[in-house]
C-alpha cells in the first residue's frame, strides 16, 4: 500500500499565559530542638611500647625539616642526606614502625659512602661486580626494546570457527 502525503496543517494558535499563583500562607515557626546530651569520652588509643625506625631520624632531630610525619607523640623525618623522601608510619598492637624511603641518587651514593666507611672491603668488593651488571642490563634493555618484545601484542583473539 502506498502512503499518501500528509495534508498541510496550520500552526497551532498561541496559548494564553498562566495566571499567577496566589501567595502561600506563612508557616508556623518550628519548636526548638532539645539540646544534645554530652558525648562520652573517647576511648584511649593503643599505647606504644616499641618504636622501630627504618632509615628515619626521630624526635628533636626533625625540628626545622620538611616532610615530618607525626604519629602520636613521636615525630619522624628523613635523614638530612636524603633528597626526595617519603615517610610512612604504621602501628600494630603496641609496636610503632616508621619507614623512610629515599628516592634520590644522592641518597644512594651517601648510603654507599656510609657502607664503605663502615667496611671498606664491602664497597670495594661490590664495584667489580656492579659495573658488568650495569653493562649487561644495558645490553638486555637494548635487545628487549630493539626486538620489539616490549610492544604489546593483541590481547583478544577472535575464534574464527565459533559460529560455524
For each residue, the residues with C-beta under 8 A, 3 or more apart:
1:
2:
3:
4:
5:
6: 9
7:
8:
9: 6
10:
11:
12:
13:
14:
15:
16:
17:
18:
19:
20:
21:
22:
23:
24:
25:
26:
27:
28:
29:
30:
31:
32:
33:
34:
35:
36:
37:
38:
39:
40:
41:
42:
43:
44: 47
45: 72
46: 91 93 94
47: 44 94
48: 51 72 73 74 91 94 95 96
49: 94 95
50: 94 95 96
51: 48 58 74 95 96 98
52: 95 96 97 98
53: 56 57 58 76 97 98 100
54: 97 98 99 100
55: 78 79 99 100 101 102
56: 53 76 77 78 79 87 98 99 100
57: 53 61 62 76 77 78 79 80
58: 51 53 61 62 74 75 76 77 98
59: 62 74 75
60: 63
61: 57 58 77
62: 57 58 59 65 68 75 76 77
63: 60
64:
65: 62 68 77 78 80
66:
67: 77 78 85 86 87
68: 62 65 75 76 77 87
69: 75 76 77 87 88 89 98
70: 74 75 76
71: 74 76 89 91 96 98
72: 45 48 96
73: 48
74: 48 51 58 59 70 71 89 96 98
75: 58 59 62 68 69 70
76: 53 56 57 58 62 68 69 70 71 87 89 98 100
77: 56 57 58 61 62 65 67 68 69 87 100
78: 55 56 57 65 67 82 85 87 100 102
79: 55 56 57 82 100 102 107
80: 57 65
81: 106 107 110
82: 78 79 85 100 102 104 106 107 110
83: 102 103 104 105 106 107
84: 102 103 104
85: 67 78 82 100 101 102 103 104 107
86: 67 100 101 103
87: 56 67 68 69 76 77 78 98 99 100
88: 69 98 99 101
89: 69 71 74 76 96 97 98 99
90: 96 97
91: 46 48 71 95 96 97
92: 95 97
93: 46
94: 46 47 48 49 50
95: 48 49 50 51 52 91 92
96: 48 50 51 52 71 72 74 89 90 91
97: 52 53 54 89 90 91 92
98: 51 52 53 54 56 58 69 71 74 76 87 88 89
99: 54 55 56 87 88 89
100: 53 54 55 56 76 77 78 79 82 85 86 87
101: 55 85 86 88
102: 55 78 79 82 83 84 85 107 108 111
103: 83 84 85 86 107
104: 82 83 84 85 107 108
105: 83 108 109
106: 81 82 83 109 110
107: 79 81 82 83 85 102 103 104 110 111
108: 102 104 105 111 112
109: 105 106 112 113
110: 81 82 106 107 113 114
111: 102 107 108 114 115
112: 108 109 115 116 123
113: 109 110 116 117
114: 110 111 117 118
115: 111 112 118 119 122 123
116: 112 113 119 120 122 123 124
117: 113 114 120
118: 114 115 122
119: 115 116 122 123
120: 116 117 123 124
121: 124 125
122: 115 116 118 119 125 126
123: 112 115 116 119 120 126 127
124: 116 120 121 127
125: 121 122 128 129
126: 122 123 129 130
127: 123 124 130 131
128: 125 131 132
129: 125 126 132 133
130: 126 127 133 134
131: 127 128 134 135
132: 128 129 135 136
133: 129 130 136 137
134: 130 131 137 138
135: 131 132 138 139
136: 132 133 139 140
137: 133 134 140 141
138: 134 135 141 142
139: 135 136 142 143
140: 136 137 143 144
141: 137 138 144 145
142: 138 139 145 146
143: 139 140 146 147 149
144: 140 141 147 149 150
145: 141 142 148 149 150
146: 142 143
147: 143 144
148: 145 151
149: 143 144 145
150: 144 145
151: 148
152: 155
153:
154: 157
155: 152
156:
157: 154
158: 162
159: 162
160:
161: 164
162: 158 159
163:
164: 161
